[in-house]
């Protein structure tokens, strides 16, 4: 009887040792994972805050990429100064930004801004490509400039537009822009928005949009529509 009791005690002690070891190992793995996650997030945050590209006239926007890993191309098109971002290794187009400055009439400006020569309307956009569908998220700003001094007086509007032809359209577009300081005048704004791309397609072209982010709706008559929810966001600063 005593031998049985001793044997059971030994088994219990062995189980306690195994459980304790497993707990230490789990905690060690959890700690390692937490540190790795923190380092990744810190790297992403650092990239988002520091990787600015210049559009025109010392105006900047943030790009969510390591600048050393991309190529930047600058062009002029339809009155816009356009910046295109490409993957340096593959040459793949990633995204594009554009800016256009226009003069304004007296009726367009705020009552407290009397010198019309110092006021301009800035239209900016960020562009993305999904298959044959190219979309842009626009923001229109009223900007005051006096020598090297500049400030954004107001946000006039934010909106989505198609930027490529084809049998597709935008559904449920939502866009908003705010001052990052919470008030005006300001020197930086942030724009964000979502919309849905609806593309008419055949069974042979359903791969035009990213399959991981789309749904295919079958319609009688062998007509198919692809829907994909897309989003964009950017910051625009004068300094």
Beta strands, then each sheet from edge to edge (+ up, - down):
strand 1: 52-54
strand 2: 60-62
strand 3: 70-77
strand 4: 80-87
strand 5: 93-102
strand 6: 119-130
strand 7: 133-146
strand 8: 149-162
strand 9: 168-179
strand 10: 188-201
strand 11: 214-219
strand 12: 223-237
sheet 1: 1+ 2- 12+ 10- 9+
sheet 2: 1+ 2- 12+ 11-
sheet 3: 3+ 4- 5+ 6- 7+ 8-
end
